[in-house]
């Protein structure tokens, strides 16, 4: 944490903006409605609980959609 105190908050804010842009570019590459559904599901579960739960649920739903055991 001491390293973060050495950096001005403006620089950390710019780094956060660049990380957000990179995530937006990844979402723009999604092509199918199933992919958008999985990304939205991961986002919702991550915001509601934690990142690990969102990741696990996303992997399970993506797997079920891939094998067409579930449809959207």
C-alpha positions as CSV (number, residue, x, y, z in Angstrom):
1,X,0.0,0.0,0.0
2,X,2.9,2.3,0.5
3,X,3.7,2.2,-3.2
4,X,0.1,3.5,-4.0
5,X,0.6,6.4,-1.6
6,X,3.6,7.5,-3.7
7,X,1.5,7.9,-6.8
8,X,-0.8,10.9,-7.2
9,X,-4.5,10.1,-7.3
10,X,-4.8,11.6,-10.8
11,X,-2.4,8.9,-12.2
12,X,-4.3,6.1,-10.4
13,X,-7.5,7.6,-12.0
14,X,-6.0,7.5,-15.4
15,X,-4.9,3.9,-15.0
16,X,-8.5,3.1,-13.9
17,X,-9.9,4.8,-17.1
18,X,-7.5,2.8,-19.3
19,X,-8.5,-0.5,-17.6
20,X,-12.2,0.4,-18.1
21,X,-11.6,1.1,-21.8
22,X,-9.9,-2.3,-22.2
23,X,-12.8,-4.0,-20.6
24,X,-15.2,-2.1,-22.9
25,X,-13.2,-3.2,-26.0
26,X,-13.5,-6.8,-24.9
27,X,-17.3,-6.5,-24.5
28,X,-17.5,-4.9,-28.0
29,X,-15.9,-8.1,-29.5
30,X,-18.8,-10.3,-28.3
31,X,-20.9,-11.4,-31.3
32,X,-23.7,-13.6,-30.2
33,X,-26.6,-12.9,-27.8
34,X,-25.4,-15.9,-25.7
35,X,-22.1,-14.1,-25.1
36,X,-23.8,-10.9,-24.0
37,X,-26.0,-13.0,-21.6
38,X,-23.0,-14.6,-20.0
39,X,-21.2,-11.3,-19.6
40,X,-24.3,-9.6,-18.1
41,X,-24.8,-12.6,-15.8
42,X,-21.1,-12.4,-14.6
43,X,-21.5,-8.7,-14.0
44,X,-24.7,-9.0,-12.0
45,X,-23.4,-11.8,-9.8
46,X,-20.1,-10.1,-9.3
47,X,-21.8,-6.9,-8.2
48,X,-24.2,-8.8,-5.9
49,X,-21.7,-11.1,-4.3
50,X,-18.1,-11.4,-5.3
51,X,-15.8,-12.0,-8.3
52,X,-15.3,-15.7,-7.6
53,X,-19.0,-16.5,-7.6
54,X,-19.5,-14.5,-10.8
55,X,-16.7,-16.3,-12.5
56,X,-17.9,-19.8,-11.4
57,X,-21.5,-19.1,-12.4
58,X,-20.3,-17.6,-15.8
59,X,-18.2,-20.7,-16.5
60,X,-21.1,-23.0,-15.7
61,X,-23.7,-21.1,-17.8
62,X,-21.2,-20.7,-20.7
63,X,-20.6,-24.4,-20.6
64,X,-24.3,-25.2,-20.6
65,X,-24.9,-22.8,-23.5
66,X,-22.1,-24.3,-25.5
67,X,-23.5,-27.8,-25.2
68,X,-27.0,-26.5,-25.8
69,X,-28.4,-27.8,-22.6
70,X,-29.7,-24.3,-21.9
71,X,-31.0,-21.8,-24.3
72,X,-31.4,-18.0,-24.1
